[in-house]
Amino acid sequence: MELAYKEDWPRARERYEAWWQGEIVDRAVIQVIAPREPLRAGEVFDYFPEPGEPSAEELFNWFTDPQRVIPRLERRMQAMYWGGEAFPVAFPVSIRLVAILGAYLGCPYAVFPGGNTGWADPIIEDWEEHRPGTGQPDLAFDPDNEWWQISKRLLEAAAKRAAGRYYVGIPDLNGPGEIVARLRGTEELAMDLIDHPQAVKAAVAKVNAAWLRYWEACHGVVHQWIGGYTYWMGIWSESPSTDLQCDFSCMISPEMFEEFFLSAIEQQTEWVGRTIYHLDGPGAVRHLDALLGLPKLDGIQWIPGAGAPPVSEWIPLLKRIQAAGKLLVLYCEKWEVEKLLTELKPEGVLLSTTCDSLEEAEALLRNVEHWSARGG
């Protein structure tokens, strides 16, 4: 497929396919995005851009009305330079609507002003009252769910227009551990691991099954008009691929992570051919060995998190991931690119960065092949 905003897409796709195989064509994979022309804050970050605090209805429409959402996304894609392996992709269900699977499973869901991010209110007050036959949501795929219908309309509206122009990413479904935390409440779930372990395990299994069903449904909508697999990480794959995550793991021990959540993550790696785990912050590093031991997990996306040293200061950790034979996905600042490419093996590395101008982005890309040759 040709892309309207990226003439070198066939070469970029070739590099992606080599990257998935742990190989390189001519250099490490790098995504470099820069503005071709000025954009408003709402067009760049999906924030509500008007001064003052919007009403709940205004904010809801900003994220859910296809006639507002799709033109905004297309305006951004047209105004940006997609350098290296960056490619134009629309997320009609905004990635700011985090863990929206919680809404699909019955949680009241709203977008908060200021942060412009979605949040799900818990619905499980008592595990005994949340059993089959009690009238409570059964944590399964519901084709009539309000937020699923909203998402479906947005995905359809974008995919119908996308062919030959851009790709369409699926919503941020997140992982079963985080979704169960949204359904129950984070503090409550932490206590439940001790007080109600079997109820938690049953809920994780149900949510994981629902996750797969919604993942399939999202692609079923998009693939009526356009192929490919991409998600909030912005990685391209010709064959089935997805992100995996469990940010709740930062609150628990390796033993609890392995007992309650690791098997669900491994199950996802078996369901979907290509998978990248989102490892977020120093508190998640304690679970790295368990993740590296998953035979079908392809790679790790490392995010240091707020207040932690930048990506380029974690070279020993990154080499540990490479030594385990896993791919690396790294969001970094432009000044970190040289250090990362010269200290890491170029095979299996994917960097993503931004520049302030087209000229700066092109200059950075000219150096990438040279730096890749020095890597390792």
N, C-alpha and C positions, 0 to 999 in steps of 0.2 A: 504494500500500500504506500502511495506517495502522500506526503504531508504538505499542506499549503505553506506552513511557516518554517519548513526545514528541508532544504534541498538535499542535504547529505544523509538523509535518513537510512537509505539502504546500507551504507557503510557503518552507521551507528548500530543498526540491528545486527550486523555481522560481529561487531565487537561485543554486544550483549550476549550473543550466543556463545562466543568463546569464553566470556567471563563466567557464564553459568557452568561451563565445563572446567573452570580453573585454569584457563589458558588466556593468551593474549594474541591479537592479530598483529599489532604494531606498537602498542603502548597500553598503559593502564587505562581503565575506563574512568572517565571523568565527565561530570555534568557541570557546565558553566552557564549560568543564566545572568543576563544583564538587560537593562531597559534600553530599548531603541528610542523611546519617547517617554515623557513624564506620565505617571499614573497617579490617580488619587489613592489615598490610603485604603479605601474600601475595595478598590480593584486589585491591590497588591495582596493585602492580608485578609480580605473578606471580613473586615470590620464594618459595622454600620457607620457611615462617614459623616452624617449630619451632626451639627453642633447640638449640645444638650442631650438629655437622656430620652431615647425613643420609647414610645408606648410598647406594651407587650405585643399588640397587633402589628405595629410597624416592624418590629424586630422579627416577628414570626414570618411576615410576608417577605422580608429581605432574604431570608434563607429558604423559603418554601415556594414562592411564586415563580414558575418557570419563565414567565415573561420578564421578570427582573433578574433572575439568576443567570440564565444562559447568555444574554447579551453582555453581562458583566464579565463572565468568564471568557467569552470570545474576544472582548476588547483587550483583556490582559494578554491572552495568547498572541494576538496580533502585534501588541506593543513590545513584546519581549524578544530578545535574541536567545535562541536555543543552541548553545554551543556544545561541542563535543558530543556526548551521549544524552544530553538534555533533550527533551522532546515535548511538544505541546500536548498537554493533557488537561482535561476538564474534570473537576470534581463537583458535579451538580448537587450531590449531597455533600455539603461542605465538610471538610475534615475537621472543622471546628465543632461539628456536632459529634463530639467524641462518644465512643461506646454506645452508639445509637441502637445496638442490639438490645440494650436494656429497655428501650422504648418499644421495640418490636415485641418484647416479651411481657409488656403490660405496665411498665413503670410510667408514672406521670413524668413527662419530659418537657423541658422548657429551655429557652435560650436566655442567658442573663446579660443585661446591659453592662457596658464597661468591658467585661472580659469577652463578650461575644462568643460564648462557648456554651454548649449544651450540657445539661445536667439531669440525671434521672433520680427521682425520689424513690426510696425503698418501698417495697410492697409486702415483703415477708416479715410480719411481726412475730410470728410464732410458727416453728416448724410443724407442730402438731396440727395447727389450723390450716396448714398449707399442704394438705394431702389430697390425692385424687378423690373426687366426689364432694369436696367442700365448697365448690363454686369459685375457687380462686384460680387465677391464670395457671395453666398447666405447663408453662415453660416450653412450649412447642411452636412450630411454625403456624402463623395465623395469617392467611391471605387477606383477611379483612381488617387487620390492624391499621389504625389511622396513620401512624408514622410510616408503616410499610407502604401504604398507598401513596403517601406524599413522596417517599423515596422513589417508588416505581415511576411516578409521573415525571419526576426530575430526570431520572436515568433515561427514560424514553425520549424526553424532549431533547436532551443532549445527543444521544446516540443517533437519532434521526438526522441530525445536522452534521455529524462528525466525519462521515466517510470521506476520505481524501483530504481531510483538513487537520484533524486532531484525534487523540484517543480519549477514552472515557474511563475514569477510575471508579471503583466501587466505594460504598460508604465505609467508614471506620467501624467495623464490627467488633474490634478488640478481641480479647480472649476470654475463655470461660471463667477463669479466676476473677478477673476484673468485673465481669458481668454479674457473677454471683455476689460480689461485694456491692454492686449497685442495687441489686435486688433485695439484699438483706441489710446493707449498711456495713461500712468498713469495720468499725469497732465491734459490732455485733458478730460479724463473721470471724474476726480474730478469736473471740471467745468461743464461738461455735466449734472451732477446730478441736477444742478440748472437751466441750460439753456435749456437742451433737455431731460427732465425726461422721456417722453414717448418713445423716441427713445432708451434710455438706457434700459428701461424695456422690450421693444420688443426684443432688442439684447440679453439680459440675457435669455429670454424665448427660443429664437432660439438656443443659445449656449448650454443651458441645455438639450434641445432635442437632439442636436448633441452629447453631452457628453454621454448620455444614449446609443445612437446608437453605438458609438465607444467603449464604455465599453462592450456592448454585443458582438461586433465584435471581440474584443481582446480575450474574453473568448471563443467565438466560434472557434477561431483558436486553442487556447491551448487545449481545451477540446476534440479535435479530437484524442489526444494522452494521455492526463493526466488530472485528475480532480483537484478539490480544488480551493480555492480562496485566493490569497495573492497579496499584492501590496507593495509599497515602505516602508510602516511601518513595514513590515516583520511579520505580524500577520497571523495566520492560521485560516481558517474556512472551514468546510465541505459544508456549504450552502452559498448562495450569500452574499458577504461582500465587503465593499470598504471604502476608506478614503474620507472625505469631507473637503473642505478648502476654505478660502477667505481671503488671506493675504492683499488684498486691503482694507479690513475693518479697518485696523490700521490707515487709513487716514481719516476716516469719523466718524460721531456721531452715537450713538445707534439708533437714529430716522431714519437716512438715511440707516443704515444697515438693519433695519427692513423693511423699505419701498422698497428698491431696491433688496436685496439679500436673505433675510431670507426665503422667500417663495420658492425660487429655492432650497435652502438647504433642506427645509422641504420636498419638492417634491422628492429629491434624497433619503431621508430616507424612503419614501413610495415606491419608485421603487425598492430599494435594501434592503434585509431583515436585514442586520447587518451593522452598520455604526459607524465610529469613526471620530470625527471632530478634525482637526489639529489646535490647538489654539497656535499661535506663537507670543510670546513676550508680555511684559506688555501692549503695546498699544492695544492688542486684548482683554484684560480682560474686558473692558467696555461692551463687547457684550456677556459675559458669561451667564448672566441671561436669555437673549433671547434664547440662545442655550440650556440651561438646561430646558427650557420650551417646547422644541420639544419632544412630547411624544414618537416618534419612534427612536430618536437618542439614540444609545446604550452607547456611551462613548466619552471621551475627551482625546486627546493626548496633554499634556502640554509641550511646549518647551519654556524655559525662554528667549532664544535669546542671542545674543552676548552682553557682558557687563553687563548682569543681574546676580543676585545671582544664585547659582546652584539650581537644582531641590529640594534638601532636605531643602532649606530655604523657601520653599513655602507651608509649611504644612497647614496653615489655608486655603489657596486657594484649596488645594487638598482635605481637609476634606469637604469643601463646595461642591465640585463636588460629593464626595461620599454621602453626606447627601441628594443630589438631586436624588440619586439612579442610578447614571451613573458610568460606568466603567472608569478606569484610565489606560492610557498607558504612561509610563515614561522612557525616556532614561536617564541613570544616570551613574556617575562614581562608580567604585567598592566600594570605601570607603563610599558611601552614602547608600548602600543597607541596612545595619543594621538599620539606623535611619528611613528610609522610611518604612521598614517592621514592626518596633516596634511602630511607631506612627500612622500608617494607618491601617484600617481594611484589613485583607488579602484577603477577598472576593472581587473579581472584580479588583484587582491590577495586572498589568503586568509591570514588570521591564525588561529593556534591558541594558546590560552592557558588557564590554570587560575586559579581563585579559591578562597579558603578557605571561602566560605560561599555559600549561595543568594542572600542579600541583596546580597553584594558583586558577584556575577555579574550580577544583574539591574540593579544600578546602573551597572556598566560598559557593559552593552548599551544602556542608555538614552542614553549619550553617543556611541555609535558612528555613528549617522546624522549627528549634528552634526559630528563630526570628519571623516567621509567627505566632507561638503560643502565642507570647507576644504582637501581634499587636492589634490595636483598641483603 
